[in-house]
Amino acid sequence: MLYKLRLMWVLLLALASPAFAADAPGVTATEIKIGGIFPFSGPASSIGLVGRGILAYVQSVNDRGGINGRKINYIAYDDAYSPPKAVEHVRKLVEGDEVAFMFSQLGTPGNSATAKYLTNKRVPAIAIVSGSSKFTNVADFPLTTTSLVSFDTEGKIYAKYLTRTLPNAKYAILYQNDDLGKDYVNAFKALLKDDFDKRVVAVAYEITDPTADSQVVNLKSSGAEALLVAGTPKFAAQAIRKVSEIGWKPTMLLNYPSSSVGAVLKPAGLDKSTGVIVGTFTMDPTDPQWDNNDGMKGFRAFVAKYMPGVDIADTNYLFGYTQGMLLEQIIKQCGDDLSRENILKQAKSLKDVVLPTTLPGIKINTSDKINMNFTQMRLQRWTGTSWEQFSDALDAASE
């Protein structure tokens, strides 16, 4: 009888173990595997530094003993901003590395190419770094949360600002010819409606183009008094330089992905960038107004220990650090239930979360209906040496 009871117990354990593994892939008693994809190389490599920041933050978490007794094994691959490579790497992460979920995959093209596969495999794509408005549709992307203010929201904030400050002017948009750039154009269309064709001239560039100089020259000839650059850092820096070179003096706005002092304004020329306006939700590490801020002190200490020698002015590192804190928050909320279902549930149950490197007034609130970690921005203007904030926290509904 005792032998039979022991045998039944062994069989139950054998049956239970695979069931647990199926419920929580990528999870052991001591580790959780998480996947990420970034353009560490290629035409958008400057924003790939976000991934470097996350990797360093994960190392800091592991040095503190991990979370709930588990270390994080964050596996990050380079897709060079190429959708086919993103697909290849996602398959490897899911089927080969067997990650629990994807976190902070960066780039609209790569996320677009891999979304259907991840949905079919029931793998959550948490805090993706894309502001493409399509990803905010919870019905179409039930396993996704986003970590950029949607490009549609950001575009509407800029459009409202321009219609207030330059109500009778013509506006120019230089945009990347993909979902990233087109969302900003569509936001202006939604706000200006029938006046769009009369008030806006929009010209695209390809991510593979060597420069966007000719497009900038064409936009100047339109007579526009304002220019929005809706793209990635390399082209934003080129646009600032070319605008200065040809003597154009528009009110110039940059989208958030191109708002880094280190990655955009420095290469363009800090003096040439004077007057540039951006919307942002994170602090700038070079801005003296945050010198005594505890969150910024923590970031600087982190950089000194885990990323010594990097250019702290490049806010892509800070955004990666901010993403790392968000990852830590979500895993802590999961407790010991690291099933994919609970990971997604906790990612959509963030209540008034304030991360210490975001601007005052910026809070994260997610739910079954709202999958966006950030929905607010503040406008700021480059003075030549620092950012000057001149708005409260704004969202798509702000006037």
FENJOUR-V804349 format. One record per residue. N is the residue number from 0. RES is the residue in one small letter. SS is DSSP state (a for helix, b for strand, c for the rest). OMEGA is omega in whole degrees, -180 to 180 (none if undefined). D_LAST is the distance of its C-alpha to the last C-alpha in Angstrom with 2 decimals. Layout:
# FENJOUR-V804349
n res ss omega d_last
N RES SS OMEGA D_LAST
N RES SS OMEGA D_LAST
This chain:
# FENJOUR-V804349
n res ss omega d_last
0 m c 180 76.96
1 l a 180 75.35
2 y a 180 75.31
3 k a 179 73.56
4 l a 179 70.89
5 r a -179 70.30
6 l a 178 70.10
7 m a -180 67.56
8 w a 178 65.44
9 v a 179 65.57
10 l a 178 64.61
11 l a 178 61.67
12 l a -179 60.41
13 a a 179 60.87
14 l a -176 58.92
15 a a -175 56.16
16 s a 177 55.49
17 p a -180 54.45
18 a a 179 52.30
19 f a -179 50.45
20 a a 180 50.08
21 a a -179 48.68
22 d a -176 46.17
23 a c 178 45.05
24 p c 180 45.75
25 g c -175 45.49
26 v b 170 46.17
27 t c 179 49.38
28 a c -174 50.35
29 t c -172 49.58
30 e b 167 46.92
31 i b 179 43.84
32 k b -179 43.30
33 i b -177 39.80
34 g b 176 39.03
35 g b 178 36.68
36 i b -176 36.46
37 f b 173 35.18
38 p c 179 35.74
39 f c 176 38.10
40 s c 177 39.53
41 g c -171 38.62
42 p c -180 35.83
43 a c -174 33.09
44 s c -179 35.37
45 s c 179 33.14
46 i c 173 30.67
47 g c 178 33.74
48 l a 173 34.03
49 v a 180 31.62
50 g a 177 34.69
51 r a 178 36.88
52 g a 179 34.66
53 i a 180 34.83
54 l a 180 38.60
55 a a 180 39.11
56 y a 177 37.07
57 v a 177 39.11
58 q a 179 42.22
59 s a 177 41.13
60 v a -179 40.63
61 n a 178 44.07
62 d a 177 45.63
63 r c 177 44.46
64 g c -180 46.31
65 g c -179 43.68
66 i b -178 41.87
67 n c 176 43.96
68 g c -179 47.03
69 r b 171 45.81
70 k b 177 45.20
71 i b 173 42.50
72 n b -176 43.95
73 y b -175 40.96
74 i b -176 42.19
75 a b 179 40.10
76 y b -179 41.08
77 d b 177 40.18
78 d c 179 39.02
79 a c -179 38.53
80 y c -179 35.31
81 s c -180 37.69
82 p a 179 36.98
83 p a 177 40.75
84 k a 178 41.31
85 a a 179 38.45
86 v a 180 40.19
87 e a -177 43.51
88 h a 178 42.26
89 v a 177 40.46
90 r a 180 43.71
91 k a -180 45.64
92 l a -177 43.38
93 v a -172 43.56
94 e a -180 47.15
95 g a -179 48.84
96 d c 178 47.14
97 e c 179 46.15
98 v c 177 42.89
99 a c 179 41.28
100 f b 175 37.83
101 m b 178 35.76
102 f b 171 33.31
103 s c 174 30.82
104 q c -171 32.19
105 l b 174 30.40
106 g c 179 29.44
107 t a -179 27.95
108 p a -179 31.28
109 g a 178 33.45
110 n a 178 31.36
111 s a -176 31.28
112 a a -174 35.05
113 t a -173 35.91
114 a a -177 33.61
115 k a 179 36.04
116 y a -179 39.01
117 l a 178 37.41
118 t a 179 36.37
119 n a -180 39.93
120 k c -180 41.38
121 r c 179 39.09
122 v c 179 38.03
123 p c 174 34.60
124 a b -170 32.35
125 i b 173 30.42
126 a b 180 27.52
127 i b -179 27.90
128 v b 174 26.40
129 s c 176 24.56
130 g c -179 20.95
131 s c -173 22.14
132 s a -178 20.10
133 k a -177 23.46
134 f a 179 24.43
135 t a 177 21.69
136 n c -174 23.58
137 v c 180 25.71
138 a c -179 28.17
139 d c -178 29.02
140 f c -173 29.07
141 p c -177 30.31
142 l c -172 31.78
143 t b 163 28.88
144 t b -175 26.20
145 t b -179 23.98
146 s c 169 23.30
147 l c 168 20.68
148 v c -176 16.98
149 s c -180 17.25
150 f a 177 17.26
151 d a 178 15.18
152 t a -180 12.30
153 e a 179 12.98
154 g a 179 13.25
155 k a 177 9.90
156 i a 180 8.40
157 y a -179 10.93
158 a a 179 10.54
159 k a 179 6.99
160 y a -178 8.58
161 l a -180 11.62
162 t a 175 10.57
163 r a -172 9.29
164 t a 178 12.46
165 l c -170 14.89
166 p c -176 14.03
167 n c -174 17.67
168 a c 170 18.78
169 k c -178 20.14
170 y b 176 18.90
171 a b 176 21.44
172 i b 170 21.29
173 l b -173 24.32
174 y b 175 24.33
175 q b -172 26.87
176 n c 175 28.58
177 d c -177 28.00
178 d a -179 25.47
179 l a -176 23.72
180 g a -175 23.07
181 k a 179 22.68
182 d a 179 19.73
183 y a 178 17.61
184 v a -179 19.02
185 n a 177 18.32
186 a a 176 14.62
187 f a 178 14.49
188 k a -178 16.72
189 a a -178 14.63
190 l a -175 11.59
191 l a 178 14.00
192 k a -174 16.59
193 d a -179 19.62
194 d a -173 18.61
195 f a -175 18.76
196 d a 180 22.51
197 k a -171 22.44
198 r a -172 19.63
199 v b 169 20.24
200 v b -176 23.52
201 a b -179 23.81
202 v b -176 27.01
203 a b 167 28.21
204 y b 177 30.67
205 e c -180 32.80
206 i c 180 32.96
207 t c 179 36.69
208 d c 177 36.37
209 p c 177 37.90
210 t c 173 35.22
211 a c -175 32.28
212 d a -177 33.62
213 s a 178 34.50
214 q a 179 31.06
215 v a 179 29.53
216 v a 179 32.13
217 n a -179 31.34
218 l a 177 27.61
219 k a -177 28.47
220 s a 179 30.70
221 s c -178 27.84
222 g c -179 26.65
223 a c 179 23.16
224 e c 178 21.46
225 a b 179 19.32
226 l b 171 20.60
227 l b 173 19.12
228 v b -177 21.95
229 a b -176 21.47
230 g c -177 24.73
231 t c -167 27.08
232 p a -178 28.28
233 k a -175 31.41
234 f a 176 29.71
235 a a 178 26.82
236 a a 178 29.54
237 q a -178 31.48
238 a a 179 28.58
239 i a 180 27.99
240 r a -177 31.75
241 k a 178 32.12
242 v a 179 29.30
243 s a -176 31.15
244 e a -176 34.52
245 i c 175 33.86
246 g c 178 32.27
247 w c -178 28.84
248 k c 180 26.13
249 p c 163 22.76
250 t b -171 19.51
251 m b 179 20.16
252 l b 175 18.05
253 l b 176 19.81
254 n c -175 18.94
255 y a 180 19.63
256 p a -179 23.17
257 s a -172 24.06
258 s c -175 22.70
259 s c 175 26.05
260 v a -176 27.76
261 g a -174 31.14
262 a a -175 30.72
263 v a -173 28.75
264 l a 178 28.49
265 k a 178 32.11
266 p a 180 33.65
267 a a -173 31.66
268 g c -177 32.58
269 l c 179 30.64
270 d c 179 31.13
271 k c -177 30.05
272 s c -178 26.81
273 t c 180 25.79
274 g c 180 22.27
275 v c -179 21.18
276 i b 175 17.66
277 v b 170 17.15
278 g b -178 14.95
279 t b 175 17.21
280 f c 178 17.97
281 t b 177 21.56
282 m c 174 23.33
283 d c -176 25.39
284 p c -178 29.09
285 t c -175 29.95
286 d c -177 27.50
287 p a -180 29.64
288 q a -180 26.94
289 w a -175 27.75
290 d c -178 31.54
291 n c 179 32.15
292 n c -176 29.71
293 d a 180 31.82
294 g a 180 29.92
295 m a 175 30.40
296 k a 178 33.99
297 g a 179 34.59
298 f a -179 33.31
299 r a 177 35.49
300 a a 177 38.48
301 f a 180 37.91
302 v a -179 37.89
303 a a -177 41.01
304 k a -170 42.83
305 y a -180 41.69
306 m c -176 40.42
307 p c 177 42.36
308 g c 180 42.08
309 v c 178 38.76
310 d c -176 36.20
311 i c 178 33.86
312 a c 179 31.37
313 d c -174 30.85
314 t a 174 27.95
315 n a 175 29.18
316 y a -180 31.80
317 l a 178 29.33
318 f a 176 27.29
319 g a 177 30.64
320 y a 179 31.49
321 t a 176 28.22
322 q a 179 29.05
323 g a 178 32.53
324 m a 178 31.36
325 l a 177 29.38
326 l a 179 32.58
327 e a 179 34.57
328 q a -177 32.31
329 i a -179 32.62
330 i a 177 36.38
331 k a 179 36.88
332 q a -179 35.15
333 c a -176 37.52
334 g c -179 40.54
335 d c 179 43.69
336 d c -178 42.32
337 l c 172 41.31
338 s c 179 41.59
339 r a 180 39.03
340 e a -178 37.86
341 n a 175 37.18
342 i a 179 35.59
343 l a -180 33.02
344 k a -178 32.68
345 q a 177 32.03
346 a a 178 29.55
347 k c 179 27.57
348 s c 179 28.14
349 l c -174 26.32
350 k c 177 25.01
351 d c 178 22.93
352 v b 178 24.73
353 v c 178 24.01
354 l c -168 25.78
355 p c 178 27.07
356 t c 174 25.91
357 t b -177 22.19
358 l c 177 19.79
359 p c 179 19.38
360 g c -179 16.94
361 i c 180 17.45
362 k c 178 19.38
363 i b 175 21.01
364 n c 179 21.23
365 t c -180 22.99
366 s c 176 24.78
367 d c -177 26.70
368 k c -179 23.53
369 i c -177 21.30
370 n c -178 23.19
371 m b 177 20.61
372 n c -179 21.51
373 f c 179 18.30
374 t c -175 14.79
375 q c 175 12.96
376 m b 169 13.12
377 r b 179 13.02
378 l b 178 13.23
379 q b -176 16.68
380 r b -180 18.95
381 w b -177 22.71
382 t c -173 24.84
383 g c 179 28.07
384 t c -178 29.14
385 s c 177 26.20
386 w b 174 22.46
387 e b 179 20.32
388 q b -177 17.14
389 f c 175 14.41
390 s c 169 11.33
391 d c 174 11.18
392 a c -178 11.32
393 l b 172 8.36
394 d c -175 8.82
395 a c -177 8.42
396 a c -177 6.50
397 s c 178 3.80
398 e c none 0.00
